[in-house]
Amino acid sequence: MRLQEFIINDIKPLSSSSKIGELQELFNQLTYSHIPIKDDNDVFAGTFFETDVHCFDGEKSVSDYLYSLEDFYVRENTMWLDVLEAFAQNSANIMPVLNEKGDYIGYYELNDVIGLFNESPFFFEAGGVLVVEKGINDYSFSEISQIVESNNGKLLGAFISKMQNDIVQVTLKIGNTSLNDIIQTFRRYSYNIASGHEEDSFTQNLKERSDYLKKYLNI
C-alpha cells in the first residue's frame, strides 16, 4: 500500500495573520501536537507546538510568534520508515507533507503510519525475536543473514536497536525454525546474545544443573 494514500488534508494551515486565540481554540478542539502555519504568501512556514501556543497571548497575531515555529516536514515521496523517524525526532503526532515544489498538500497522522509499520512481516509473521551484539567494526548484516539462513532460518527483519561504547545491538525477527541452533552459531561467531530466549535459557539452565551435578558426584 502506498503511503501517499494516508495523506489527510482536512486541516488547512492557519494564516500567520490569524489571532493566537484562533490557534489556541483549534488546539482545544483537536488532539494534535502541532498545527501547520502558512505565511502571507500562502507558503508553508512551519508548525506551532501546542504547549508553546497555550503560553502565548491570545490577543496577539500568529506573526508575532513566528520565531517559535518548528520547521519539520516530509515530502510526498518520502519512504514510510523515514516518515516514522521524522515523527520520533520531532515528538509529533502530525507530520506536514509537501510536494516537490514545496507546496503543502496535507499531513500524516502518527497512528496511520504506525499501523502501516505493524502490517510489515516483522510484526505479523510468526517467529522469534533475537537481539545480538558485537563490536561496531566487527559485525556485518551479511554475516548475520548468513548465520540465520545457514540454520534454515528465515530472516523477517533486522535493525540496529542500540549503539553504545563501540558496541552495536541488532534486533532480529526470525521465522521458520528453532532459535537455539542459531543462537549457538552466533556465539561461535563471537556475538553476544543480549535477549533471553526461552529455549536458550532452558538449555543454559540444564547445562548449569548438569555441571553442578557432576561437581557434586565428584566430591
C-alpha positions as CSV (number, residue, x, y, z in Angstrom):
1,M,0.0,0.0,0.0
2,R,1.3,3.5,-1.0
3,L,1.9,5.7,2.0
4,Q,0.5,8.7,0.0
5,E,-2.9,7.1,0.4
6,F,-2.7,8.2,4.1
7,I,-2.3,11.9,3.4
8,I,-5.1,13.9,5.1
9,N,-5.9,17.4,4.1
10,D,-8.9,18.3,6.2
11,I,-6.8,20.8,8.3
12,K,-5.5,23.7,6.3
13,P,-2.5,25.7,7.6
14,L,-3.5,28.6,9.7
15,S,-2.5,32.0,8.3
16,S,0.2,34.0,10.0
17,S,-2.2,36.9,10.1
18,S,-4.6,35.0,12.4
19,K,-5.0,35.6,16.0
20,I,-3.2,33.3,18.6
21,G,-6.6,32.8,20.2
22,E,-7.8,31.1,17.0
23,L,-4.8,28.8,17.2
24,Q,-5.5,28.0,20.8
25,E,-9.1,27.2,20.1
26,L,-8.0,24.9,17.3
27,F,-5.7,23.0,19.7
28,N,-8.6,22.7,22.2
29,Q,-10.7,21.0,19.5
30,L,-8.0,18.7,18.3
31,T,-5.7,16.1,19.7
32,Y,-2.7,17.1,17.6
33,S,0.7,18.1,19.0
34,H,1.3,20.7,16.2
35,I,-0.6,22.8,13.8
36,P,0.8,23.9,10.4
37,I,1.2,27.6,9.6
38,K,1.3,29.4,6.3
39,D,2.8,32.9,5.6
40,D,1.0,35.8,3.9
41,N,2.0,34.4,0.5
42,D,0.2,31.1,1.3
43,V,3.5,29.3,1.6
44,F,4.1,26.7,4.4
45,A,6.1,28.3,7.1
46,G,6.3,25.6,9.8
47,T,4.3,24.3,12.7
48,F,3.5,25.5,16.2
49,F,3.8,23.2,19.2
50,E,0.7,23.0,21.4
51,T,2.4,23.6,24.7
52,D,4.1,26.8,23.3
53,V,0.9,28.2,21.9
54,H,-1.0,28.0,25.2
55,C,1.7,30.2,26.7
56,F,1.2,32.9,24.0
57,D,-1.1,36.0,24.3
58,G,-4.3,35.1,22.6
59,E,-4.9,38.7,21.5
60,K,-1.7,38.9,19.6
61,S,-1.2,37.8,16.0
62,V,0.4,34.5,14.9
63,S,3.0,36.6,13.1
64,D,4.2,37.9,16.4
65,Y,5.5,34.4,17.4
66,L,7.0,33.2,14.2
67,Y,10.3,32.7,16.0
68,S,8.7,29.8,17.8
69,L,7.8,27.9,14.6
70,E,9.3,24.4,14.2
71,D,10.5,23.7,10.7
72,F,9.8,20.0,10.0
73,Y,8.0,18.2,7.3
74,V,8.3,15.3,4.8
75,R,7.9,15.0,1.1
76,E,5.1,13.1,-0.6
77,N,7.7,10.6,-1.9
78,T,9.5,10.1,1.5
79,M,9.7,6.4,2.4
80,W,7.5,5.3,5.3
81,L,10.4,4.4,7.6
82,D,11.9,7.9,7.1
83,V,8.4,9.4,7.9
84,L,8.3,7.3,11.1
85,E,11.8,8.6,12.0
86,A,10.6,12.2,11.4
87,F,7.7,11.7,13.8
88,A,10.1,10.4,16.5
89,Q,12.7,13.1,16.0
90,N,10.2,15.9,16.4
91,S,8.0,14.3,19.1
92,A,4.9,15.0,16.9
93,N,1.7,13.1,16.1
94,I,1.1,15.1,13.0
95,M,3.5,15.4,10.1
96,P,3.1,18.1,7.3
97,V,3.6,16.7,3.8
98,L,5.0,18.9,1.0
99,N,5.2,18.2,-2.7
100,E,8.3,18.6,-4.8
101,K,7.6,22.3,-5.3
102,G,7.4,22.8,-1.6
103,D,3.6,23.3,-1.5
104,Y,1.7,22.0,1.5
105,I,-0.6,19.1,0.4
106,G,-1.7,17.7,3.7
107,Y,-0.4,15.7,6.7
108,Y,0.2,12.2,8.1
109,E,-1.2,11.1,11.4
110,L,1.2,9.1,13.6
111,N,-1.3,6.3,14.2
112,D,-1.8,5.7,10.5
113,V,2.0,5.4,9.9
114,I,2.4,3.1,12.9
115,G,-0.5,1.0,11.6
116,L,1.3,0.6,8.3
117,F,4.5,-0.4,10.1
118,N,2.6,-3.0,12.1
119,E,1.4,-4.6,8.8
120,S,5.0,-5.5,7.9
121,P,6.2,-9.1,8.2
122,F,8.5,-8.1,11.0
123,F,5.4,-7.8,13.2
124,F,2.6,-10.1,11.9
125,E,4.6,-13.1,10.7
126,A,5.1,-15.9,13.3
127,G,8.7,-16.1,14.6
128,G,11.1,-15.4,17.4
129,V,12.9,-12.2,18.3
130,L,16.6,-12.3,18.9
131,V,18.9,-9.5,20.0
132,V,22.6,-9.9,19.3
133,E,25.5,-7.6,19.8
134,K,29.1,-7.2,18.7
135,G,31.8,-4.6,18.2
136,I,30.9,-1.8,15.9
137,N,33.7,-2.7,13.5
138,D,33.2,-6.5,13.7
139,Y,29.6,-7.1,12.8
140,S,28.0,-7.2,9.3
141,F,24.5,-7.7,8.2
142,S,25.7,-10.1,5.5
143,E,27.3,-12.3,8.2
144,I,24.1,-12.1,10.4
145,S,22.0,-13.1,7.4
146,Q,24.4,-16.0,6.6
147,I,24.2,-17.3,10.2
148,V,20.4,-17.3,10.2
149,E,20.0,-18.8,6.8
150,S,22.7,-21.5,7.3
151,N,20.5,-22.8,10.1
152,N,17.4,-22.9,7.9
153,G,16.0,-19.7,9.5
154,K,14.0,-17.1,7.6
155,L,15.1,-13.5,8.4
156,L,11.9,-11.5,8.5
157,G,13.6,-8.2,9.5
158,A,16.6,-6.7,11.2
159,F,17.5,-3.3,12.5
160,I,20.2,-1.6,14.7
161,S,18.4,-1.1,18.0
162,K,21.3,0.3,20.1
163,M,24.8,1.7,19.6
164,Q,26.9,2.4,22.7
165,N,30.5,2.3,23.7
166,D,31.6,0.8,20.3
167,I,29.0,-2.0,20.6
168,V,26.2,-2.5,18.1
169,Q,23.0,-4.2,19.1
170,V,20.9,-5.7,16.3
171,T,17.3,-6.9,16.8
172,L,16.3,-9.8,14.5
173,K,12.9,-11.3,13.7
174,I,13.4,-14.9,12.7
175,G,10.9,-17.4,11.4
176,N,10.8,-21.0,10.2
177,T,13.0,-22.6,12.8
178,S,14.0,-23.0,16.4
179,L,16.3,-20.2,17.6
180,N,18.6,-22.4,19.7
181,D,20.9,-23.6,16.9
182,I,21.0,-20.0,15.5
183,I,22.0,-18.7,19.0
184,Q,24.8,-21.2,19.3
185,T,26.1,-20.3,15.9
186,F,26.1,-16.6,16.8
187,R,28.1,-17.4,19.8
188,R,30.7,-19.3,17.7
189,Y,31.0,-16.2,15.6
190,S,31.7,-14.2,18.8
191,Y,28.3,-12.4,19.0
192,N,26.9,-11.8,22.4
193,I,23.2,-12.8,22.9
194,A,21.5,-9.8,24.5
195,S,18.0,-11.2,24.6
196,G,16.9,-14.0,26.8
197,H,15.1,-16.6,24.6
198,E,13.2,-19.3,26.5
199,E,14.7,-22.2,24.6
200,D,18.2,-20.9,25.1
201,S,17.6,-20.2,28.8
202,F,16.2,-23.7,29.3
203,T,19.4,-25.1,27.6
204,Q,21.6,-22.9,29.8
205,N,19.8,-24.0,32.9
206,L,20.1,-27.6,32.1
207,K,23.8,-27.2,31.4
208,E,24.3,-25.4,34.7
209,R,22.4,-28.0,36.6
210,S,24.3,-30.8,34.9
211,D,27.7,-29.2,35.7
212,Y,26.6,-28.8,39.3
213,L,25.5,-32.5,39.5
214,K,28.9,-33.5,38.1
215,K,30.7,-31.5,40.7
216,Y,28.5,-33.0,43.4
217,L,29.2,-36.6,42.2
218,N,32.9,-35.9,42.1
219,I,33.1,-34.8,45.8
